Amino acid sequence: MEKSEVIAVIVPLPSQSHLNQLLQLSSVISSYTLPVHYLGSATHNRQAKLRAHGLNPKINFHDLPTPPIESPNPNPNTLDKIPSHLSPAIVAYMNLRHPITTLLQELSTKARRVVIIHDRLMAEAVEDAVLIPNVECYAYNCLSAFNLFYILWESLGKPIDVGEEINKLPSVKEFFPEEVLEFIVSKPENFKRRAGDIHNTSRLIEGNYIELLEREEINGNIKQWAITPTMKLNNTKTGHKCLDWLNKQDPRSVIYVSFGTSISISDEEAKEFAMGLELSKKKFVWVVRDADKTNIFDGEDRRIELPEGFEERVRDYGLVVRDWAPQIEILAHESIGGFMSHCGWNSCLESITMGVPIAALPMHSDQPLNALFLTEVLKIGVIVREWGERNEVVKASKIKNVVERLMGCEEGDEMRKRAKELSVEIKKSMEEGGEFCRELDAFIAHITR
C-alpha cells in the first residue's frame, strides 16, 4: 500500500438499517478506487453481507473482538415498540474503543490520511481517533436531516428563528424517550473536532434542513454533505418469488406492507392488519416477519400468527412473504402503487426515490417526525394512526379505510403523481453531472485533497 493513499474506515451502529446504510456508503466510496475498511463484530458483518445486494467485493471487513453479546427475543406486546432488545449490541460496540483505536493506528502508518466515517451514535467508540495526527473523522447521520435539526434545535434552546412549519410541531420529547435524546445529542468532547457531517438524504428532499444544520448556532459551521447511498441503486436481481407474483399484476395496483427490521407486532395486531387488508379487497404484498434479534443467526424467529385460512382466502389478490424481502426491487416494480410503512428513514427514502406514496404508521423514535414530513411537507402520504393513539391496536376498519384511500380514490392518485414527479427529479440528480453526483464528487475530492 503506497503511503500517499487515502484509506476510508467505516464504523456502523449494530442495527440493520444502520449497518446497511454504511455498507452501501462503503460500496459507493470504494467505487472511487479508495481502500475501504468496514468494522464490526463477526456476527454483524456477516449479517450486513448476507442482506446486501451488489456489494463491492473490494471492501475489507474487520471482525473486531467482542465478548458474547446477549440476544434476547423482541417483545411483540410492548406498547412503545422501541427495540430495547438491541441494546446489548449497542453497549458492546461502545466498548470497542480500544480495538478500533489500535486498528486506526496501524492503518495510519500505511496512508497519508485515514478518513473514519462513523455512525453519529457511535461517536464514543471512535473518541480517540482525532488524536491520531493523520486521521479525520466524519459523523454519518442515519436520521433524516429534518429529524436531526429539530432535535438539535430544541436541545440547544431554539437558538435561531425557524418557520411556522417547525414551530408548530410538538416537543421532540413526545416522540423520543429522554435517554434516546441524550444518546443522540450528548457526545464526547472530541466529537466537536470532527471534520464534517454526512447525511443520509438528498438536498432535493431536505435542502432547507441541511442549510439549517450548516448554521453556526447549530453545528458550529462544520461542513455538511448530503449523500444517501440508497440513491446509487444497483440493478442486482434477486429472483424472489414475490417479483414473479408482481409481474402478473396491473400497474400501480398493489400496496406493499412492511414494518422494517426493528418492529415486532403482536398476534393481535397482525390479525387486525390481515382483516383490514382482506376487507379492502385491494391487491397487496405483506412482509410478515418478527423484528431482528441482536444475533439474527441465533435460533428460529417467532412465527407471527395470522387468522386461520387467511392466506387461502386472499390468494387471488394478496401475497404473504415470511422471509427476507428485496424491498428496493419491490418498490421499483411498476405494479406497486403504495407502501404501508413504519416510516423508518431508509424505507422513506427508498419509497420517495421510487415514486411510491406512503400510508404512514410510525412506531417509535424518529418515525413519527418522518411521517409528518412525508404527509405535511412533501404531501405524498396519509397517516394510518395518529401519534396520540400509538398505544392502541389499529383496528381492521382503519386499515381498510386507509388502504382504500391510498389505492382506490383520487386523493391517492394525486399523491402518486406528486411522488412520481419527485422521483423523476431525484433520479435526474443521480445522472452524471446531477446534484447527487456533484455532492458525492465534492466529498471525495475533499477527503483526497
Buried (B, 14 or more C-beta within 10 A) or exposed (E): EEEEBBBBBBBBBBBBBBBBBBBBBBBBBBBBEBBBBBBBBEBBBBBBBEBBBEBBEEBBBBEBEBEEBBBEBBBBEBEEBBBBBBEBBBEBBBEBBEBBBEBBBEBBEEBEBBBBBBBBBBBBBBBBBBEBEBBBBBBBBBBBBBBBBBBBBBBEEEEEEBEEEBEEBEEBEEBBBEEBBEBBBEBBEBBEEBBBBBBBBBBBBBBBBBEBBBBEBBBEEBBBBBBBBBBBBEEEEBEBEBBEBBEEBEEBBBBBBBBBBBBBBBBEBBBBBBBBBBBBBBBBBBBBBBBBBBBBEBEEBBEBBBBEEBBEEBEEBBBBBBEBBBBBBBBBBEBBBBBBBBBBBBBBBBBBBBBBBBBBBBBBBBBBBBBBBBBEBBEBBBBBBEBEEBEEBBEBEBBBBBBBBBBBEEEBBEBBEBBBEBBEEBBEBBEEEBBBBEBBEEBBEBBBE
